[in-house]
Amino acid sequence: MLNSMTGYGLAHIETPSVKYIAEIKSLNSKFLEINLRLPKRLSSLESEIRSYLTKNTVRGKVSLVLSEQFLDPQQQGSTINSSLFKKYYYELLELSKELETPVNNLFEAVLSLPDVMSQDEQLEEIQKDEKELIFRVIEEAVLQFTAFRRQEGDALKLDLNKRISIIQENLNMVATLEVERIPLIRERIENLLEEWVGRENTDQNRLEQEMIYYVDKLDITEEKVRLKNHCEYFLKVLQGESGNGKKLGFISQEIGREINTIGSKANHVGIQQVVVQMKEELEKIKEQLLNVL
């Protein structure tokens, strides 16, 4: 089962007095990076929440926003900083007199200035039942987040399967084209020797020895076998358990090595064109693997 590193989950739990909302999302990252945004009142839970996310999100740049909305008016009161309010009010009043400008809605204007009003967010010990409620909403968000990752992973799996299949088809094309490759190379060398040296001046025994050596250097049988095995292993790992993104990345590197070697040893226009197509598919595979958990 393949999981994407990209995920999203949203959950909320409501009581008569308060509503908790948890929103979690993630992006690609080589490692696990957790960013938390909690109400100041709940900051004492940060360590436990971070530990829970570490166990349940594995890898990626994970962000969790936990918010609370008080439904009981008695719990959502605000405090007015009276000394700061008076300071702002009288300073603005004096300024308006000095500039001889009318004073409109001065009271409301002062209330909107920084730090004049503040929410009551006292640091207090979180009760057991409230803590259970908070973790329940986080767990529900993480469940949705995990389901989203799995759904995205299924789409990635289909795409990776398709692209490896294309590489395998191109490998079969290489095998077909290779039948004519060696005779063409031999013919080209003999024609060059005849043109520059002359057939009567050519030592046929030495020519055969050099030809065998040269053809052996161009042989791509081992590369084809290894590439075939790497592709099959990639598909096998793709069908396995989740958390194989790094392993698939390593296998794709090995696939790339074999494709490059085939291209450098091909000495055949048709095979080199096929190699370019395989490289194109491999690049798309590598891009997709960046998002695999």
C-alpha positions as CSV (number, residue, x, y, z in Angstrom):
1,M,0.0,0.0,0.0
2,L,1.4,3.3,-1.1
3,N,0.8,6.6,0.8
4,S,1.3,10.1,-0.4
5,M,3.2,12.6,1.7
6,T,0.6,15.2,0.9
7,G,-2.4,15.0,3.2
8,Y,-5.3,17.0,4.7
9,G,-7.7,16.4,7.6
10,L,-10.3,18.5,9.4
11,A,-12.4,17.6,12.4
12,H,-14.4,19.4,15.1
13,I,-16.0,18.5,18.4
14,E,-18.6,20.6,20.1
15,T,-19.9,20.8,23.7
16,P,-22.5,23.2,25.1
17,S,-19.7,25.6,26.1
18,V,-16.9,25.2,23.6
19,K,-16.1,24.0,20.1
20,Y,-12.6,22.5,19.3
21,I,-11.4,22.5,15.6
22,A,-8.4,20.6,14.4
23,E,-6.9,21.1,10.9
24,I,-3.9,19.1,9.8
25,K,-2.1,19.2,6.5
26,S,1.3,18.1,5.1
27,L,3.7,18.8,2.2
28,N,6.8,17.0,0.9
29,S,9.9,16.9,3.1
30,K,12.8,14.5,3.4
31,F,12.2,14.3,7.2
32,L,9.4,14.9,9.6
33,E,8.8,18.6,10.4
34,I,6.0,19.4,12.8
35,N,4.5,22.9,13.1
36,L,1.9,23.5,15.8
37,R,-0.5,26.4,16.3
38,L,-2.3,26.1,19.6
39,P,-4.3,28.6,21.7
40,K,-2.2,30.0,24.5
41,R,-4.4,28.4,27.1
42,L,-3.6,24.9,25.6
43,S,0.2,25.4,25.2
44,S,0.9,22.9,28.1
45,L,-0.3,20.1,25.7
46,E,2.2,20.9,23.0
47,S,4.7,18.2,23.9
48,E,2.0,15.4,24.0
49,I,0.5,16.6,20.7
50,R,3.9,16.7,19.1
51,S,4.7,13.2,20.3
52,Y,1.3,11.9,19.0
53,L,1.9,13.4,15.6
54,T,5.4,12.0,15.4
55,K,4.0,8.5,15.8
56,N,1.2,8.9,13.4
57,T,2.4,11.1,10.5
58,V,5.8,9.4,9.8
59,R,7.3,11.9,7.4
60,G,6.6,15.3,5.7
61,K,6.2,18.9,6.6
62,V,3.2,18.6,8.9
63,S,1.1,21.5,10.2
64,L,-1.6,21.3,12.8
65,V,-3.8,24.2,13.8
66,L,-5.9,23.6,16.9
67,S,-8.5,26.3,17.7
68,E,-11.3,26.7,20.2
69,Q,-14.5,28.7,20.1
70,F,-16.3,29.5,23.3
71,L,-20.0,29.1,23.0
72,D,-20.8,30.2,26.5
73,P,-20.7,34.1,26.7
74,Q,-19.3,34.0,30.2
75,Q,-16.2,32.2,28.9
76,Q,-15.4,34.5,26.1
77,G,-15.1,37.8,27.9
78,S,-12.6,40.4,27.0
79,T,-10.5,42.6,29.2
80,I,-10.0,46.4,28.6
81,N,-6.7,47.9,29.5
82,S,-8.2,51.0,31.1
83,S,-4.9,52.9,31.6
84,L,-3.8,52.3,28.0
85,F,-7.3,53.3,26.8
86,K,-7.2,56.6,28.7
87,K,-3.7,57.4,27.5
88,Y,-4.8,56.8,23.8
89,Y,-8.1,58.6,24.3
90,Y,-6.7,61.9,25.8
91,E,-3.7,62.0,23.5
92,L,-6.0,61.7,20.4
93,L,-8.4,64.3,22.0
94,E,-5.6,66.8,22.4
95,L,-4.3,66.1,19.0
96,S,-7.7,66.7,17.5
97,K,-8.0,70.1,19.3
98,E,-4.5,71.1,18.2
99,L,-5.3,70.2,14.6
100,E,-8.8,71.6,14.8
101,T,-10.3,68.5,13.4
102,P,-13.7,67.0,14.4
103,V,-13.7,64.0,16.7
104,N,-15.8,61.2,15.2
105,N,-16.2,57.8,16.9
106,L,-13.2,58.4,19.0
107,F,-14.3,55.9,21.6
108,E,-14.6,53.1,19.0
109,A,-11.3,54.1,17.4
110,V,-9.4,53.8,20.7
111,L,-10.9,50.3,21.3
112,S,-9.5,49.1,18.0
113,L,-5.9,50.2,18.8
114,P,-3.3,47.5,19.7
115,D,-3.4,46.0,23.2
116,V,-6.4,48.0,24.4
117,M,-8.6,44.9,24.4
118,S,-7.4,41.4,25.0
119,Q,-9.1,38.0,25.3
120,D,-9.0,36.3,28.6
121,E,-6.6,33.4,27.9
122,Q,-5.4,32.4,31.3
123,L,-2.9,29.6,31.6
124,E,-4.6,27.0,33.7
125,E,-4.4,23.3,34.2
126,I,-6.3,21.4,31.6
127,Q,-8.9,19.1,33.1
128,K,-8.8,15.4,32.2
129,D,-12.2,15.3,30.4
130,E,-11.2,18.4,28.4
131,K,-7.9,16.9,27.4
132,E,-9.6,13.7,26.2
133,L,-11.9,15.9,24.1
134,I,-9.0,17.8,22.6
135,F,-7.1,14.6,21.7
136,R,-10.2,13.0,20.3
137,V,-10.6,15.8,17.8
138,I,-6.9,15.6,16.9
139,E,-7.2,11.8,16.4
140,E,-10.3,12.3,14.1
141,A,-8.4,14.9,12.0
142,V,-5.4,12.6,11.8
143,L,-7.7,9.7,10.6
144,Q,-9.0,11.9,7.8
145,F,-5.5,13.0,7.1
146,T,-4.3,9.4,6.8
147,A,-7.2,8.4,4.5
148,F,-6.4,11.4,2.3
149,R,-2.8,10.2,2.1
150,R,-3.9,6.7,1.2
151,Q,-6.2,8.0,-1.5
152,E,-3.5,10.1,-3.1
153,G,-1.1,7.1,-2.8
154,D,-3.4,4.9,-4.8
155,A,-3.3,7.5,-7.6
156,L,0.5,7.7,-7.4
157,K,0.7,3.9,-7.5
158,L,-1.3,3.7,-10.8
159,D,0.9,6.3,-12.4
160,L,4.2,4.7,-11.2
161,N,2.9,1.3,-12.4
162,K,2.1,2.8,-15.8
163,R,5.5,4.4,-16.2
164,I,7.5,1.4,-15.2
165,S,5.5,-0.6,-17.7
166,I,6.4,1.9,-20.5
167,I,10.1,1.4,-19.5
168,Q,9.7,-2.4,-19.8
169,E,8.0,-2.0,-23.2
170,N,10.9,0.1,-24.4
171,L,13.4,-2.4,-23.1
172,N,11.7,-5.0,-25.3
173,M,12.1,-2.6,-28.2
174,V,15.8,-2.4,-27.4
175,A,16.0,-6.2,-27.6
176,T,14.3,-6.1,-31.0
177,L,16.6,-3.4,-32.4
178,E,19.7,-5.1,-31.0
179,V,19.4,-8.0,-33.5
180,E,20.5,-5.6,-36.3
181,R,22.9,-3.6,-34.3
182,I,26.1,-5.8,-34.3
183,P,25.9,-6.7,-38.1
184,L,25.5,-3.0,-38.8
185,I,28.5,-2.1,-36.7
186,R,30.6,-4.9,-38.3
187,E,29.6,-3.7,-41.8
188,R,30.4,-0.1,-41.0
189,I,33.9,-1.0,-39.7
190,E,34.6,-3.2,-42.8
191,N,33.6,-0.5,-45.2
192,L,35.8,2.0,-43.4
193,L,38.8,-0.3,-43.6
194,E,38.1,-1.1,-47.2
195,E,37.9,2.7,-48.0
196,W,41.0,3.8,-46.1
197,V,43.2,0.7,-46.1
198,G,41.9,-1.7,-48.8
199,R,40.6,-5.1,-48.4
200,E,43.8,-6.7,-49.8
201,N,45.8,-4.9,-47.1
202,T,43.6,-6.1,-44.2
203,D,44.7,-8.9,-41.9
204,Q,41.5,-10.9,-41.6
205,N,42.6,-12.8,-38.5
206,R,43.6,-9.6,-36.7
207,L,40.3,-8.0,-37.9
208,E,38.3,-10.8,-36.4
209,Q,40.1,-10.5,-33.1
210,E,39.6,-6.8,-32.9
211,M,36.0,-7.1,-33.9
212,I,35.3,-9.6,-31.2
213,Y,37.0,-7.3,-28.6
214,Y,35.1,-4.2,-29.9
215,V,31.7,-6.0,-30.0
216,D,32.2,-7.3,-26.5
217,K,32.7,-3.8,-25.3
218,L,29.4,-2.8,-26.9
219,D,27.5,-5.7,-25.5
220,I,24.5,-4.6,-23.4
221,T,23.1,-8.0,-22.4
222,E,24.0,-7.6,-18.7
223,E,22.5,-4.1,-18.6
224,K,19.3,-5.4,-20.1
225,V,19.0,-8.2,-17.6
226,R,19.7,-5.9,-14.7
227,L,17.3,-3.3,-16.0
228,K,14.6,-5.9,-16.3
229,N,15.2,-7.2,-12.8
230,H,15.2,-3.6,-11.3
231,C,11.9,-2.9,-13.0
232,E,10.3,-6.1,-11.6
233,Y,11.7,-5.4,-8.1
234,F,10.3,-1.8,-8.3
235,L,6.8,-3.2,-9.1
236,K,7.2,-5.8,-6.3
237,V,8.1,-3.1,-3.7
238,L,5.3,-0.9,-5.1
239,Q,2.8,-3.6,-4.1
240,G,4.2,-4.0,-0.6
241,E,3.6,-2.2,2.7
242,S,3.5,1.6,3.0
243,G,6.6,3.7,3.8
244,N,8.6,2.5,0.8
245,G,9.2,5.9,-0.8
246,K,12.9,5.9,0.0
247,K,13.4,2.3,-1.2
248,L,11.6,3.1,-4.5
249,G,13.9,6.1,-4.8
250,F,17.0,3.9,-4.5
251,I,15.7,1.4,-7.1
252,S,14.9,4.2,-9.5
253,Q,18.6,5.3,-9.2
254,E,19.7,1.8,-10.2
255,I,17.2,1.8,-13.1
256,G,18.8,5.1,-14.2
257,R,22.3,3.7,-14.2
258,E,21.4,0.8,-16.4
259,I,19.5,3.0,-18.9
260,N,22.4,5.4,-19.1
261,T,24.9,2.6,-19.7
262,I,22.7,1.1,-22.5
263,G,22.5,4.6,-24.1
264,S,26.3,5.1,-23.9
265,K,27.1,1.6,-25.3
266,A,24.3,1.4,-27.9
267,N,26.0,3.0,-30.9
268,H,22.7,2.7,-32.7
269,V,20.3,5.6,-33.5
270,G,17.1,3.6,-32.9
271,I,18.2,2.3,-29.5
272,Q,19.4,5.7,-28.4
273,Q,16.0,7.1,-29.3
274,V,14.3,4.5,-27.2
275,V,16.8,5.2,-24.3
276,V,15.7,8.9,-24.4
277,Q,12.0,7.8,-24.0
278,M,13.0,5.6,-21.0
279,K,14.9,8.5,-19.4
280,E,11.8,10.7,-19.9
281,E,9.6,8.2,-18.1
282,L,12.2,7.8,-15.3
283,E,12.3,11.5,-14.7
284,K,8.6,11.5,-14.2
285,I,8.9,8.6,-11.8
286,K,11.5,10.4,-9.7
287,E,9.3,13.5,-9.6
288,Q,6.4,11.4,-8.3
289,L,8.5,9.6,-5.8
290,L,9.3,12.9,-4.1
291,N,5.7,12.8,-2.8
292,V,5.7,9.1,-1.7
293,L,5.8,8.4,2.0
